[in-house]
Amino acid sequence: MFHNGIKYGRSVMLVLLTHLIMLSAVVLRGNYDNIQQVYPLAIAVLGLDLVYIITLRFFYNQMTYTMDFLLLLILNISVIFQSCFGGIGFSSKHYITCILALICCQISFLLTRNHIRLMTIKKYLYIALGAIIGIMLITSVIFGRYNLWIDLGFFQFQPSEFMKPIFVLLCATSIMEQHEKKKILFFYISKEALMLTGAFLTIFLIQWFKHDLGSLPTFAAAYACAVVCRICYPKAKFSKKMLIIICAIGAVVVVAALKFAPGYVQDRLSVDIWSDMHGHGYQQCQALMAIAEGGLFGKGPGYGSLIEIAAADTDIVFSTICEEWGFLVALLIIFFIVSLLILPMINKPRSYYHTTMILGVAAVLIVQMGLNIFGSCNLIPFTGFKIPFISQGGSSMITCGLLAGMLKAGQSPVFRKPEIPSLQKKRQIQSGKTRRDNI
Amino acid sequence: MKSIKRGERLTIIIIAAFLIGMIILVVKIIMESSFYMSHSTHVKLGNVYDCNGEILFDSEASLEKYKDDANYFIDIGNVIGDDSGQMTNTLVSENINKLQNYNLLFGATKTGKSSIHATLNHAANRKVYEAFGNKDGTAIAYNYKTGEILICVSKPSVNILNYENVSELPSGSLMCKAFYGTVPGSTQKVSTLAAAIESIGYSAVSEKVYNCPGTYYNNYGTGIDCHDLSGHGVQNISQALQNSCNPFFAQLVEELPLDGIINTFRDMGYSVNKSKNKELEINGISIFRASTELTDVNDSITQWGCIGQGKTEISPCQLMMWQSAIANGTDKVTMPYLIDYSTNIIGITTHHSSTKYESAGFSSETSKHIREIMLENGRNNKYSSIGRSVGVKTGTAQVENGKHENSLLVGFCDEDSLPIAFCIVIEKNESQEMSTNQIAAQILNSLSES
C-alpha cells in the first residue's frame, strides 16, 4: 500500500496557502514602489501551482503525490525568494529552471523506478559519465584548466553537476550484482565494486585537475554510502574487523587529504574569518552579519543588502534569505527540504536497489546543503555550494530535479520486466500461433 | 528486508547528523549574533552618558551637530573612544555589543534604547583636563568605597569629532595612559613599605633607622643616589617616606628576605621576574599589570626596582587601586568600574554594577600603618595647596633613559564626604613648572562641587 501522509485536497491547500501567505508578506513588507511590481511574481507562482495541480489531478494521476506537492511548494518558495532579493521583481530565469526541475523530476522518476530496465542500460551510464568527463577535459583545453562552465551564449551550464545523478545511479546499480565476487588473494573482489571505485577515482582526479575539490564531498558521500550498503548486505563476506579497518583507512585518508590539500584549500581550512574579514573571510563575515541583521523575522522582502555581495543568491543564499525573511523562515524552508528526504521513510523502498538509490540521493543533497549552510556560517570551511532547489543555477536545479525524481521512484517502484519491442512482437506472434493451433 | 532496513537507518543517520549540525548552527547564531553585529555598519549604536546624564558618546556626532562646542568630547576622547575602529581598549570599543540597537528577535532597529550609563563625571573631567594646561599626562580618580571611576583623563587626547589621519596625531593620543604601564618612581615605595611590613612586621620596620649620605653604596659597591645629594641624614621609615629617600629604601631592602618581598608583590598583583598573573580589566578594558624584577636584595637592579626605577612598571590605575585598601584600612582593594548600568534595545536595564573587592595582597594592619604614614606625609606643608586632608606619596620617574622626568602623585582624600583615591602623572615635568598638587586639588574640588 502507498501512503501519502496528507490527503490530496489538503496537500493542494497547503501549497496554495503557503504561497499566498508568502506573497502577502511580499505585498505587506516588501520593498517596491508600485504594487504592480508584485503582479508578475504572483501570477507566475500561483499559475504554476494551478497548472501543476490540474496536471497531477487530471492528466498524470499517480498513487504518490506528496513528493510532487512538496517539490512544488519548495520550488515556488524559491522563486519568491529569488525574485525578492534586493528589491521586488520577477526572476524569470530562476522560474524557468524551476519548471525544468519539475519536468526533470518526472523524467527521472519514470526512468529509474524500474531497476530491471535500468540494469539493461547500465553501460550507458558509464558512457555518460565518461562523456561528461571528456567534455570537462575539452573545456579545460578550450576555456582554460580551471574553467567549470560551458557558455553557449544564451545558456551557461556546469557539466560536473550532471555527474551527481549518474554516479548515484551507478552506486545503486552496482549493489545489485555485488554478490558476484571472486576471491583474489585475501579479498573478495566484485567487478561492479571495482568499476564503481574506478569511476569515483576518475571523478576525484578530474576534480583535482580542475581545482574543484569543494564538490568532491558529495561524490565521496554517495560512494561511502554505496560501500556501507555493500558491507551491510547480509551475504557480504565482510567481518566487523574488516569494517573497522575500512573506517580506519577512511579516517587516515581524510586526515592525509586535509594535511596535503593544495594551498588554496589549506587557505580556506585555516582562515580566521574575523581577522581576515576583508580578505578570505569576507563572504562568510558578511553572511553572518546578514543573518544577525535579519533577526528572527527579517528586514522584509527586498530590503536586504547582502545581494551586493558575490554569490548572494547561490553560495550564501541561506544568509540572504535570513536577512530578508528572517531566521525562522530560513529554517522552515530547510525543514521542507529535509521533509523531502524523509518522505521515503513513509513509503518504504522495497528493494536494495531503491534503498541504495534513496540513500545516495539523501547523501548528495544533505552533504550539498550542509556544505552550503555550515560553510557560509563558518561552522566548517567554506566551499561554495548551492542549496538544492533554492540557490540559483540551471545545472544545479536540473540535477536536483533528477535526484528528486529518484527519491520519488524509490517510493513507487516497478518490479515487472521491461517490455522490449522485439520481444513483444515475438510473444505476440507466438501467442497468435498457439491460438490458431488451438482452433 | 534486513538489508533494506539497514539502508533506511543509514539515511536516517545522515539526516540526523545534518539536523544536529542545524541545532549547533541555531545555538551559535543565538549566542554570537551580537558579536556579528559589532562588525556591521547597518546597526545604530546607542549613546554613552555620564553620571549626570551628559552625553559621552554619540554615534551621530559630527562637527555640525556639536558646532557650539567643538571640543566637547576632547577630555574623554581616548577613554570612551568611538566606533570607527581606530581605537581599541576604550569603553565603546570593548562594550560595543551593549550599545547595539539590536537583538535577534527584532534584528537591527533604528529606534532602540540601548545605552551605557558611565560613572564618569564629565564636568569634573573637563576641568581636570584643562588643569593640565600645555602638559601631557594622565589623572584617574575613583570612589574608594564604591569603585566608581569618576575622573579619567589622558593627554594628549583625540577629538573624536575631527580626526581622520591618525598618523598626524601626537604620539599617545589614541590611548588612555591611566590603563598602561609607566615607571612609578617613588610611588613604588608604598608597595615596598607594604612588602617590608608584611615580611618582618611593622615594629621591626619602624625601629629601622638608616643614614642617607646622599649616595649609598650597596653591598656590591654600586651607588644608589638620592634626589637630595647632600643627604637626609639619619631617618626612620616615616621620615624616609616623607623625604622619598632612595638610600634608606636601598638599605631597608638589603635587610628584607627576598622571598618575603617577592611573595607580597605577587600577592599585590605584580608580575615578578616575568611570572604570569591573572588579567586585570575594567568593563572589558585591559589594564596593564604591574611588573618588576627582583633577583638579589643586594643587587642594584632589585633595589632600584623597589625604589621605583629600573624595570618596574605599573599603570596609574593599579597604583590608585592599592590606595583604596590603604584609605579604607582593609586588606581588600575596591575594584573600579566605568559602567554604572546599561539598557537594552527596549530600555530595560540589563547590567547594573555593584561594588566588588579583591585581595590587596597585604593585611588590614599593614594598610592602617601605611595609611597613617601617608596621612602624616599629607599633613606636610608642601601639600597644603591641595587644601584637604589627604594621604599622599609623590614620585619622580626618570624615563627615556633619564632624558625626561615624570612627576607622580598617588593618594586618597581622608574625608567621609569625599572618599576619593587618585593617581596623577605629569609627563616631562623635570623643570617642575606644574605641580601634581594642582591637579589633585582640581580633582577633589571639582568632585566636591558636583
Chai-1 contact restraints between the chains, C-beta under 6 A:
chainA,res_idxA,chainB,res_idxB,connection_type,confidence,min_distance_angstrom,max_distance_angstrom,comment,restraint_id
A,C229,B,G7,contact,1.0,0.0,6.0,A-B,restraint_1
A,C232,B,S3,contact,1.0,0.0,6.0,A-B,restraint_2
A,C232,B,R6,contact,1.0,0.0,6.0,A-B,restraint_3
A,Y233,B,S3,contact,1.0,0.0,6.0,A-B,restraint_4
A,P234,B,K2,contact,1.0,0.0,6.0,A-B,restraint_5
A,P234,B,S3,contact,1.0,0.0,6.0,A-B,restraint_6
A,L288,B,Y36,contact,1.0,0.0,6.0,A-B,restraint_7
A,M289,B,Y36,contact,1.0,0.0,6.0,A-B,restraint_8
A,M289,B,S40,contact,1.0,0.0,6.0,A-B,restraint_9
A,I291,B,I29,contact,1.0,0.0,6.0,A-B,restraint_10
A,A292,B,S33,contact,1.0,0.0,6.0,A-B,restraint_11
A,A292,B,Y36,contact,1.0,0.0,6.0,A-B,restraint_12
A,A292,B,M37,contact,1.0,0.0,6.0,A-B,restraint_13
A,E293,B,H42,contact,1.0,0.0,6.0,A-B,restraint_14
A,E293,B,G107,contact,1.0,0.0,6.0,A-B,restraint_15
A,E293,B,A108,contact,1.0,0.0,6.0,A-B,restraint_16
A,G294,B,G107,contact,1.0,0.0,6.0,A-B,restraint_17
A,G295,B,L104,contact,1.0,0.0,6.0,A-B,restraint_18
A,G295,B,F106,contact,1.0,0.0,6.0,A-B,restraint_19
A,G295,B,G107,contact,1.0,0.0,6.0,A-B,restraint_20
A,L296,B,L105,contact,1.0,0.0,6.0,A-B,restraint_21
A,L341,B,I15,contact,1.0,0.0,6.0,A-B,restraint_22
A,Y352,B,S3,contact,1.0,0.0,6.0,A-B,restraint_23
A,T355,B,I4,contact,1.0,0.0,6.0,A-B,restraint_24
A,T355,B,G7,contact,1.0,0.0,6.0,A-B,restraint_25
A,L359,B,G7,contact,1.0,0.0,6.0,A-B,restraint_26
A,L359,B,L10,contact,1.0,0.0,6.0,A-B,restraint_27
A,L359,B,T11,contact,1.0,0.0,6.0,A-B,restraint_28
A,A362,B,T11,contact,1.0,0.0,6.0,A-B,restraint_29
A,A362,B,I14,contact,1.0,0.0,6.0,A-B,restraint_30
A,A363,B,I14,contact,1.0,0.0,6.0,A-B,restraint_31
A,I366,B,I14,contact,1.0,0.0,6.0,A-B,restraint_32
A,I366,B,F18,contact,1.0,0.0,6.0,A-B,restraint_33
A,G370,B,F18,contact,1.0,0.0,6.0,A-B,restraint_34
A,G370,B,G21,contact,1.0,0.0,6.0,A-B,restraint_35
A,F374,B,G21,contact,1.0,0.0,6.0,A-B,restraint_36
A,C377,B,L25,contact,1.0,0.0,6.0,A-B,restraint_37
